[in-house]
């Protein structure tokens, strides 16, 4: 394989793994937001 093809494959691998990381982070943030929303509903119900 040529250097260009190897470099392209490496860059593609890095980009794809970065997408997975961003997606996972987005899910974590969404879950945290859901938990905060649920807590605020409980506090409002107690008032």
Secondary structure by P-SEA (a helix, b strand, c coil): ccaaaaaaaaaaaaaaaaaaaaaaaaaaaaaaaaaaaaaaaaaaaac
